[in-house]
Structures are given as C-alpha cells and as structure tokens.
Amino acid sequence: MQIKQFLIAVCIGTMFAACSSRDDYSIESTKHPLQITVGIKGMQTRSSGNESQLQNTDFLDGEAISVFPDGVHCTMIEGLPENGYVTYTKTPVGWTTDADLYVLGSGDQLEARAVYPAKDASGNQMTWDATSFAVQQDQSTDANYRKSDLMYAFTTNVDPANPIPLEFNHCMSKITVIVEDPSEAYDLADFKTGFSNLYLYGIMRNATISATGAELKATGTGSTGYVYVCESDAVEALCTSGVSCIIPPQTVSGGTKMIGVYVDVDNGYKYTVPSGGVEFKGGYEYIYKLTLKKEGFSLSEITIKSWQSGTENPVEGEAR
C-alpha cells in the first residue's frame, strides 16, 4: 500500500512539474472570463434575398455556433459541459452563452475549434468530430440558405486574458447564376415578368465531413437530386448580380442538365455541363453567366474565385 501511495505521489509531482516547466506559467487563483470574437472570411455569402437577412457583413442576431475551447498545455477551463462544446449565440450585445466559463491561471495559451451552424438539420449539435452534413433542398429562403453554409474556425496560442478570435472558413461550394441576355428568346421585360423559378439538378446534397489538422473538409456523397435556388421575386438579381445556392464539394458529370430556368411555368431552359464534367471545390464560388437562346442556354463566362480571398480565375467559352 505504501508503495502504491508513493507512486501516486510521484505521478502527481511529475504532472505539476510538467505544467510548471515553462517560466511564464503558474497555477494561481487568477480567473479570466472566457470570451470570444467572431468573424467570417469573405463575408459576402449571397447575392439575392432580403438584405437584412443575409450574413454579408456579420452573423445575424440569433445565429449560433458550436465552440470547443481548450488549453494548449495545462490551462483549465471552469464551467465546460461534459462534452466540452459550448453553444454561443449572436445577440445585439455580442456573443453570449448560458455556460459560466472561466480560465483558471495565467501565462499559458488557449485554443478553440468552432462549427457553424451549431446544429444540423436533425437538431444534433455540430462538433469537430461530425461525419456528415446536408445542405437544404429548398434554398429559396434566406434561412435555409444560411443553414446550408457549413463553416469552421480554428485558433491557437491565445492569451487567456484576451478574447479568443474565431474567423470562420467556408467548407462548401457556392454557385451563382446570372442570365446576362435573354433577348434571342424574350424581351428582357417579358422574361422578368414570366420568370418562375430556378433549380440545380444532378447535385449531391449530402456530404461526408472529416477533420484534417486545423480544418474541416466536406465531400459530396450519396445519390443526386435537386436544389431549389429561387423563385420569381429574385428575378432582378438573376439578371444583374446573380442568384446563389450552396452545395457540397463534388464533381458533376458531363452531359448533366445542371441549371434549369423556368419561364411562364411551361417553358423550361437548361444549361448542360460540357463533356469532362465540372469540379466544385470547397471554399470557392462559381459564377455562371448565361445567354438564353431559343433552344437553351449558352455559356458566356464562368468565373471561379475563392470564397475567402476573392482571387479570381476566369474561364470563358461556349457550352450547350
């Protein structure tokens, strides 16, 4: 028994020695309230919709994120739930949580992982260990569009006395469609009056999620279906800045009639992916500028740009 007690004492002493091995670290009674600041890289998320409901400059009040704060070495955080994840909600006065969180001690560093949205479509909390996510089938509403925008943030080496900065990155691919010129088939005014809705076809809505170091990656998986992008109230945006939807990163096969625009209910026009297919990568926006012909759409231009940084790589050509 004495030997066992001796070994336990040695282990405890070794632990405290390890935590105290850095000259700038000390275990003390100092308690810092755990705070966060939040932003998004490339905040522009949607080109049409109710401007007051789009997260183009900041998260909206009421939106929630799932955060896992941790100490880089031996820093202890008081008040964490058992699974370590805390839900923060955006309010007019900042990001708040029901948990009463404090960092014990000073001199060591903090890190944190975070996921948006805080919950998936089934109401389960999103974590760094989540393995699946699905974008909404109907993205014509701003709320469903936001629910599809899976994002992550990771930061480390933060002084416990300072807020933890969380800058979110987009996991998914954003597709924007612009009908530049419908004049071969319609007068512009008649096109706008008759426009009914826009769909994306041949799209995988489900994604497999994997954590790789300091980032989350999404890959489209499962059967293909459609995404409902917008209806008639977005026609002005369709003809100018474009309408957008969010899909998991994936490759769409050549020959797929991917973009469907409906006018006067019965008249449907399709854009077909050229042979060789098209790959949509996570964190990128793909802007399709289309010209409406009597027999369908021709491609005026595709612009591919980073959703985060705004760097562009235009690709031009005709494709029916």
N, C-alpha and C positions, 0 to 999 in steps of 0.2 A: 504494500500500500504506500509506504514511504517513497519507494522508487517511482511509482506512478505519479504521486503528487510532485515529486521533484521534476519529472519530465514535463508535466503540465506547466510548472513554473518557468522552466527553460523556454518552452514554446511561446508563452506569453511575453517573456522578456525579449525574445528574438523578434516577435511581431512589432513591439514598441520601438525596438532599435531600428528596424527597417523603416518604420514610418517616420522616425526622427533622424534618419541618416542625412537628410538634406538640411543644411544650416538654416534655410529660410522657412522651415516648417516647425510648428509647435502645436501640440494639443492643448487647447486652453478653453476658457469658458466663453470666448467670443462667439456671438451668434449673428450671422448675416441673413436677413430675409432673402430668400431665393427669388430673383426677378428675371424677367426675360424681355428682350426687344425682338420684334418680328418684321421681316420684310420679304419681298419676292424678287428674284432676279428676272428682269424683263417683265415688268408688271402688266403690260398690255396683254389681256387674255382673250378679249372678244371684240369683234368689230361691229356687231349689231346688237340691239336689245335695249332695254331700259338702262340708260347710263347710270342711274342711281343704284342699280342692282348689279353692276359689273365691278369686278375687282381689278380695275385698271390703274389705280394709284395706291390702293391699300386693301387689306382684307376688310370685308363688311362687318359691321357690328352684328353679333350673333353667331359668326362663324367660329368653329372650334378646331383646335389642333391637339394631337396626342404627343406628349413630351416625355422622354426618359432622361432625367438628369442623373449624373453620376460623378464621382470623384476620380480624377486621373490616377491618384495614388491612394491615400488613406483618408481623404476628406469624407466626413459623414454628413448625410442629409437627413434631418429630422422631419417626420411627418409624411414620408412617402407611403403610398399604398403598397400592398404586398407584392404586386407585380412590377412595381417601380414606375408605372406610367401615370402621368397626371394630365387631365384634360384642362386646357386653358381656353377661355372664351373671350373673343374681342368685345369690348364694351366702349362706350363713349369716353371712359376714363383710362382705357388701356386694357391689357390682357390680365384677366383675373381667373382664379381657381378656388374651389372650395377647400382644397388642402392648405394647411397652415405649414409652410415649408421654411426651414431654416438650415443654413450651412453652419456646422459646428467647427470651430477652429479657424485658423487663417494661415496664409502662406502657401498652401497647396493650390492646385488648379482644378477647375471643373470642366466637364464636357457634357454634351447633350445631343440626343438624337430626337428628331421630331417628324411627324407624318401629318399631312392634310389630305383629305378630311379626317376628322377624329374617328369617324365610324364609317363602315362600309354600308352597302345598300341593305344588308340584313340587320344593321344595328350593332354589329360587333366592333369593338374598339380596334382601330388600326395600330399595329405595332411594327417595330423593325423586323420582327420575325414573321410578319404576314406573308402568306404564299400566294394569295390570289386577290384580284380586284376586277370589277366590271364597270365599264362606263355605262351611262344611261342610254337606253334605246331612243327615248324622246328627249332631244336636246334643244327643242324649240323654246323651252322656258329657261330663263336665266338661272333659276335654282338648280335644275337638273344639269345644266351645263357646268355649274360650279362643282356639283357632286362628282363629275367625271374627271376633274382636274387633279389627278393624284400627284402630290409633291412631297419632297423630303428636304430635311435640313440636318446638317451635322456640324458641330463646332467643338473645339477643344482648347485647352490651355487658357481658360478664363479665370481671372482673379475672382475669388468668392465674394469680394466686396462690390463687384460690378455686375450689372445685368448680363445674362447670357444672350449673346446676339444669335438669332436664328434666321438665316437667309435661305429661303426655300427655292428649290430647283424643280422644274417640271419633268416628270417621268414619261409622260405621254407624248403623242404627236398631235399637232394642231393642223387641221385642213381648212383653208379659207377658199371660197369660191366667189369669183366675180364674173358676171355676164357683161362683158365690155360693150358688145354690139349685137343687138337682135334684129338689125334693120333688114336683113335679107328675108326674114320670115314675118316680122312685125314692125309696125311703127313703135317707137320707144314708149309712147304714151299708152298704146294698146297693149303692149307687153306688160307694162306695170299694172294696168287695170285688170288684165286677165290672169296674171301670175297667181298660182295656187299654193304650191309648196315645193320643197327641195329635199331629196333623200340622198344618202350614200348607200350603195349596195356592195355586196361581196366583202363585208367587213367583219372581222372578229372583234366582238365587244369584250370578251373575257381575256384577262391577262394573268400570266404567272409572274409573281414578284419574287425577286431574290436580292439579298443584301450582299454587296461586294465592297468590302472596306468601308469607306465613308460615304457610300451612295447606295440608293435603291435603283434597281433596274426592272423594267417591265417588258414582257414579251407576249404578243398576242397568241392566243391558243384557243382550241375548240372549233366549233362549226361557225360558218359565216352567216351573216344576216344583214340587217339594215340599220342605219341610224337616221332618224328623222331630224333634219337640220333646222328648218324654219318654215314658216307659212307666210301668207300674203302681207302681214304687217311689217315684214322685213324686206320688202321688195326694193325700197330706196337704197338700203345698204347693199343688197345684192348687186345693184347696178353701179355702185360707187366704191365704197371701201371694202365690200365683201361680207359674206356671212360665214360663220365658223362653226366647227364641231371638233370634238376631241376623240381620238381613237388610240388603242394600244399600238405600240410599235409593231409593224408587221410588213409582209410583202404581199401585194395584191397581184394576182396573176394577169398576164396579158390576155386581152380579149374580154375581161370583165367590164360590164356596163356599170361603171362605178358611180357616176354622178347622174342623177335623174331630176330634171326640172319639168314641172307640170304647169301648163297654161290652159286657161279655160276648161279646167278639170279633165277634159278628154284628150288633150294634146300633150303627149309626153316626149321629151327630148333627152337623149342620153349622150354622155361622154364615155367613150370606150378606152380602157387602158391599152396602150400600144404593146406589141409583141415584146417579150422580155420582162414584162411586168414593171412594177414600181415599188421601191422600198421606202417605208416611212420609219424614220429613226426617232428615238425618244429625245425630247428637248428641242425638236425642230418644228418649224411652221412651213407648210407647203401651200403656196398661193397659186391657185389655178385661175388664169384669166382666159375666158372662153368667148368665142364668137358664135352666135346662133345662126346656123344655116337652115335651109328648108328641110334637109334630111337629117339634121342633128347638129352637134357642136363640133367646131374645130378648135384646136388649142392655139391661143395667141401666145401665151407665155406661161412657164412655171417658174416661180421664184422660190428658192429654198433658202431659209435663213434660220439662224439659231434663235430659238425662243428666248434664250437668256441674253445673248450679247447683241443681237441684231445684225451680225455679219451676214452677208448675202452671197448666194451663188446662183445667179440666174441661168435657167436652161430654156432655150427657145426652140420652137418647132411646131409643125403641123401633125396632129394625130387625130384620127377619126375613130 
